[in-house]
């Protein structure tokens, strides 16, 4: 029987991949996870639970940011590359392409639940804060409507943005451009606030997605907005040190620090499990993790860890992740998710 060159090549590639993965298994016995700082505390909780219950080595979980995690995850298969990445947004088409180019062709996508993008301030601040999306845009955007069009943001105090707000300097600590939290905040808060501005509506720009993306995405670089890195705990520390500063991070970090921080209402709504779950809180988003299926059954305990992450004890309402601030999926959605992720269903092309 003749064997085609294509068949021989495919077999060789498959054998090479198997050898790479087998080498990975021999080189490390711990699961390696990277990605979103927002997903980090949930994954860390599953890691601790899994290790305590199974006696296995706890996975190594790194907070690299969503974008940084995708680069590491999609760089290849084998010992030098992580098994899972967390994300506070869905994988982009450019990231999917990078994965495909580097042989990461079999990936499972898991939408694990929902999170609110919280703006918080110290409980030592006496103000009863309630910001509109337009207030947020006017305070933090690099350019805002002014005489003759868009101009460099001149606002120094919150009262410059809205006379009903305190005469207090604008200072907000937030995530860097590599963070999925930053991506979501720009889309859900900055773009929405921009489109609500009367001048932008009157000029017809609010309906022009390209105009909004081009003109309303950049954050200030003149002091009132400070990029605080991927470690959201550092933002919490800064808010505790300065009662007039605000911080932007996932709801789980506010939830875990309610003894010292309080939420800033957005359009009159405070973030909590109910308002995030029913979308009445205006800046909420889905959370994901992505699994490299070529590593299942080879990296020790990876499949078992995934099963723990997908368990009712973790993901259901009242589970240990909801106790840390994750807003659970509905029963039908959660059931479909668990089945697909545990079986290793390959995600659709982006």
Secondary structure, DSSP 8 states (H G I E B T S, - for coil): ----HHHHHHHHHHHHHHHHHHHHHHH--S-EEEE-HHHHHHHHHHHHHHHHHH-----EE----HHHHHHHHTT-SSTTS-SEEEESS---HHHHHHHHHTT---EEEEEEEEEEEEEEEETT-----EE-HHHHHHHHBSEEEETTEEEE----BHHHH-TTS-S-B--EEE--TT-HHHHHHIIIIIIHHHHTSHHHHHTTGGG-HHHHHHHH--B--SSSEEE--S-HHHHHHHHHH-TT-EEEEEHHHHHHTTTTEEE-EETTB---HHHHHTT-SSSEEEEEEEEEGGGTTTSTTHHHHHHHHTSHHHHSTTSTTGGGT-B---HHHHHHHHHHHHHT------
